[in-house]
Amino acid sequence: MSLLAAILLASAAGGVLSVLLATMALRLKAEWVPVMVSYAIGALLGAAFLEILPNALEHASSPGALTGTVLAGILGFFILEKLVLWRHCHTEHCEAHGAEAFAPPQPHAPPQPHAHDHGRSGMMITVGDTVHNFVDGVAIAAAFLVDIKLGVVTAFAIAAHEVPQELGDFLILRHSGYSNRQAILLNLLSGLAMMAGGLLGYFLLAPLQWLLPYMLAIAASGMIYVAVADLIPGLHKRVELIHTGQQALLIGLGILTVWATGSIAHEWMHTH
């Protein structure tokens, strides 16, 4: 398989398949949503600290410049998220806040007046997710261009956190007035942006090899920011000891899966 084909396949798995898995997950009990979020946190942090950053540091000419890029990336994602929230949300509890999307649905809750906003919040979520998926595609391309094993691990981590995110997006689209079919279609179209990012990343980054470690650093900073700033705060809403233990176990399982995925990919490379 060519490198470009691997990038496109991994991007498709990260974008389109995560949407399909998310829609299938809607049939599961609501208690499974925070379970998926906890696992995704571990996958994101494991990929960032066990695979992406070590590989980026290995290929960077200046470790200080690389870690500075990670720091700048985290700050950049913070500012970007603030701008999105400021532009599209002027209340404390609105659909734009990601943590609200992961709250388990209440099947017996009484209907609320003005239950949807005629598609405004849903469309905003779709636009934001499309940009996010495009950047993830570029990150997958950058990882594959450095090392196939790193590309596999990066694609896995992105797919792992896309499932709960796409589930949240689906719930917001439904709340915003879209039908199930419309919500699935919008999420699928948004997922295709990851393939576009992978394709563009392959052709733009291949001749600029010196940029690859810094693209990996930005990808790692995005994973760290999403895990720490967007997903972990939602877990703190459940402070009971049993839930805390479950969350820690699932985060550890996500990290362990990334490590195992990297090891399997490494062995596969040496045997083929």
N, C-alpha and C positions, 0 to 999 in steps of 0.2 A: 504494500500500500504506500502511495506517495505521501509526502509530508503534508501537502495541501489537502489531500483527501482525508487524512487523519484529523487535520484541524477542522475541516467542515463537518466531519462526522461527530467529533467531540462537541462542536458548537451546537449541532442539531440536538445531540443528547442533552446538553445543558439547557437549551432553550425550549425546544418543542416537546421533548419527552417529559420535562419537568412540568409543563402545563398539563399534559395528559395525566400524569401521576397526581397532580394537585386536584384535578376535577374528579378523579377516581377516589381521592381521599375524602371528598365531601360526603361520601357514603359511609365513612367511618364515624365512630362516636366522637362527640365534640372534645372529649378528654384527650384524644390523640393529637390535637393541634399543638398544645404546649410540648408534647413529647417530641414531635417533629422539630419544633423550634430549638429545644435543648440539644438534640442530636446535630442540627445544623450549626449551632454555635461551636461545638467541638470540631466539626469538619472544617469550618472556616479558620479557627485558630490553629488547628493542627496543620492545615495546608500552608498557612502564612509562616508559622515559626519552624516547622519541621522540614519543609520542602522549598518553598518559594524564596524566603530570605537567605537560607544557606546557599542555594544555587546562585542567587543574585550577588551575594558577597564574594563567592568564588570567582565570578567573571567580572566583577567591578574593578576598575583601576584605582578607585579611592573609596575605601569602606566608609570614611567619614561623610563623603558626598552622598553615598547610597543611603546611610541611615538618616541623613538630613532630608533626603527625598521622601523617605517614609514619614518623617515628622511633618514635612510640608504637605504630603498627601492627606494625612489625617486632618490637619487644619483645613485643607481645601475641601474635603468632604463635609466637615462641620459647617463651613460657610455656605457651601452649596445647599445643604439640607435646610439651613436657616432661611436662605433666600426662598426656597420652595415653600416652606411653611409660612413665611411672612406674606408671600404673594397670594397664596391660595387658602389660608386659614387664619382667621382673626378671632377664633374662639378657642377655649382650652380643650374642648372635646369635639374634634371634627374628624372627618374621614381621612384627612391627609396625615394624621399622626399614625405611624406604622403600628404602635403598640395596640391601638384600638382594633386594628384589623385582626390581631391574633386572639382577641377575646373569644372564648367559646360562645357560639350562638345559643340563644335562649329559645328553645322550640315552643314554649308555652307563654312567651311574653305577649302582653296585650298589644294590639296594633297602635302605633303612634301616629298622630297627625303629621302631615307633611313628611312621610316616611322616606321620600327620595327627593333628589334635587334636580330632576329632569336631565340627569346624565352629566352634570358639570364635574362633580368630584370623581366619577368613574373615568371620564375622559382624561382628567388631569393625572390620575393614577396610571392610565395607559401610556400617556406621553412620557411620564417620568420613568416608567418601567422599560419603555423602548430604548431610551437613552442609556439606562443602566445595562440592559442586555447587550447593547452595541459595545459598550466599554468592556463588559465581560468577555465578549468575543475577541476583542483586541488582546486582552490579557491571556486568553487561551492560546492565541497565535504566538504571542511573545514567549510563553512557556514552552510550547512545542519547538520553537526555533532554537531554544537553548538546549533542551533535552527532552526526548520523547517521554521518559518516565515522569518528568516534571509536568509535562503537558497533560498526561493521564490523571495525575493527582489533582492538578488545578481544575480540570474539567469536572472531576468527581466532586470536589468541594463546592464549585459553583452550582452544580446540579443539586447538591444536597441542600443548599440554602435557598435555591430557587423554588423548591417544592412548597415549603411553608409560605414563602413570599407570594407565589402565584395563587396559593389558596387564599391568602389575605386579600390579594387583588380581586380575586373572583367574588369574594364576599362583599367587597366594596362596590363592585360593578352591579351586583344584584341589589344591594341597598340603594344604589343610585338610579335604579329603575330599569336596568337592562334585563332582558330575558336570559335564561340559562344558555341558550344557543348563541345569543349576541355576546355574552360574557366570554364564552369559550372561544369564539372566533376572534375577538379582540385580543385575548391573551395569546392565542396562537400567532397572530400577526405580529404582536410585540416580541414573541419568542424568536421569530425569524430574524430580528435585528441582530441576534447573537451570531448567526451565520454571516451576516453582512459585515459585522465587526471582525470576525475571524478571517474572512476573505481579504478585507482591506488591510488588516494587520499583517497578513502574510506578504503582500506585495510591497507594503511601505516599510516594514521592519527588516525584511530579509537583506536589503542592501545597506542597512544602517545598523550593523551588528553592535556598535558601541552603545546604542540606545537601549538594547534589550535588558540589561540589568536594572536600569532605571524604570523601564516599563513594568518589570516584575516588582520593583519596590512600590510603585503606585498601586499595582494590583493587590499587593500584600496590605498596604495601608487601607485600601477599600474594604478588604475582608475583615481586618481588625476593627475598623470603625463600625461596620455593620453589626458585627458580633457584640462589641462592647457597648456601643451607644444606642443601637436600635433594638437588639434582641434581648440582651441580658436584663435591662431594666424591666421588661415585661415579666421575667421570671420572678422578680422580687415581689410581685403581687401575691405570690403564694409563699408564705413564710413558715408554714408548718414543717416540722422536722422531716416527716415522711416525704413531702414534696421536695424539700431541699435535697435530701439524699437521692431521690429519683433524678432530679435535675443534674446533680453532680455526676451520677453514674452515667447518664445519657451523654453528657458533655465528654466525659472520659471515653465513652464508646465511640463517639464521633472522632476524637483524636486518634484512638486506636485503629479505627477503620482507615483513616488517612495513612497512618504508618504502615498498615498491612497492605494497602493499595500500592503505596510506593515500593514496598519490598517485592510484591508480586510483579509489578511492572519492571523492576530492576532485574529480577530473575528471568523474566520473559525476554528482555533485551539481550541478556548474556547467552540464552539458549537458542536464539534465532539470529 
